[in-house]
Amino acid sequence: MITSRTIANGIVRAVLILSVIFLALLFVYKIKLLFVYLFIALIVSLIASPVIHFFERRLKFKHTIAVITTLALFLLLLIGFIMLFVPLIITQSHNLSLLDTAQLQQDLNSVVMQVKSYFSDYNIDTSKLMKEADITSSINFTFIPDFINSLVGILSGFGVGLASVLFITFFFLKDTELFTKSFRKILPDEHEEKILHSIGKVNHLLSRYFIGLILQMSILFVMYLIVLLIFGVENAFIIAFITALLNIIPYIGPLIATVLVIVLTMLGHIGPEAQGEMLSTTIYVLIGYSIAQVIDNNVSTPIIFSNSVNSHPLEIFIVILGSGFVFGILGMIIAVPMYTIIKVVAKEFFPQNPIVKILTKDL
C-alpha cells in the first residue's frame, strides 16, 4: 500500500537526484575549459604520433626524447605563427593612422553613382532602392580599429591555454603505454578486445583526418597566396596563412576568412596614394577568394576527407551541419572526429545492424 510517507520519500529522493545531476552539470560547465584543453591535447597527440614514430624508428631517439623534440618543433611552429602577426599588426596600425574616412565615404558614393548610371542605361531605376537601403550612410568604417583591438586581445589571452595544452599533451604522449595498461584493468573482460580494437581504429582514422585537414589548409593557403600576390596585397603571406587556418571551422570559417581578407585588403590601401584603388582591389580579391573556396569545397575537401575517414561527402556535410545547429561552431569543428568515433564503435559492437552495415561498409 502506497502511503503519504512513501510518496514523500520518493519526492525527496527525486529532488536529491535532480540536485546532484544539476550540480554535476554545473561543475562540468564551470570547468568546460579543461575539457577544451583535453580535446585539443588529444588532437595534438594524434597529429604528433607519426612524427614521434619517425624520430624513434629513423633517428633512433628514445621515446621521451622523441616526445620532447616533437613538442618543441610544434611550439616553434606556433611561435613562428604568432610572430607572423607582429609585422601585420604594425603595418595595419600605421595604416589606421592614415585612414581618411571622409575620402573613403566619397569613393563609395562614387561607386554607387557609377552603378546607378550603369543600370539607368537599361531603364532600371535604382534611386528608390538606394534610398530605401541607405547604403552609404549605414556603413560605418569605425569598426576596423575595433576589430584589430579584438584580435590583439584574443592573442594576448592565449598563454595559459597554451601552457595547459602542452603539459597535458606531453603526458598523453610520454605515458601512452601506462595509460593503456591502466585502462585495460578497468575494462570488462568480455569487451576488452573490442574496445581496444576500436581505440586503435579511431586513433588511425583520426590521425589521417587531421593530417588531411592540414593538407587541405595547405592547398587553400597556396590558392589564397596566389590571389593576394596577383593583386599586390600587403603582407600577402601572413594574410593567406591566417585565412587558410580559419578553414578549420567548416563552412563558417571560409566566411570569416572572407570578411577578414576584405578588412585587411582595405586597410592595406588606406594611404592617400592607394586609397582610390581600395574598393576595386578589394572586389578583385573577394572574387579570387570565392573561386578558391569553390575549388576547395567541390574538389579538395570531398576527396581529402572522404578518403581520410572513409565517409561519403554527403555524410560529412549532413553531420557537420546537424552538429552546427545543435552545438554551434564548436560542434562543427568536432563533428567529423566524433562521427568517426561513433561509426567505429558501432561497427565493433553492432556489426549486424543494417544501418550500421550501410554506414560502415568502407571502414
Buried (B, 14 or more C-beta within 10 A) or exposed (E): EEEEEEEEEEEEEEEEEEEEEEEEEEEEEEEEEEEBBBBBBBBBBBBBBEBBEEBBEEEEBEBEBBBBBBBEEBEEEEEEEEEBBEEBBEBBEEBEEEBBEEBBBEBBEEBBEEEBEEBEEEEEEBEEEBEEEEBEEEEEBEEBBEBBEEBEEEEEEEEEEBEBBBEBBBBBBBBBEEEEEEEEEEEEEEEBEBBBEBBEBBBEBBBBBBBBBEEBBEBBBEBBBEBBEEBEBBBBBBBBBBBBBBBBBBBBBBEBBBBBBBBBBBBBBBEEEBBEBBBEBBBBBBEBBEEBBEBBBEEBBBEBBBEBBBBEBEBBBEBBBBBBEEBEBBBBBBBBBBBBBBBBBBBBEEEEEEEBEEBBEEB
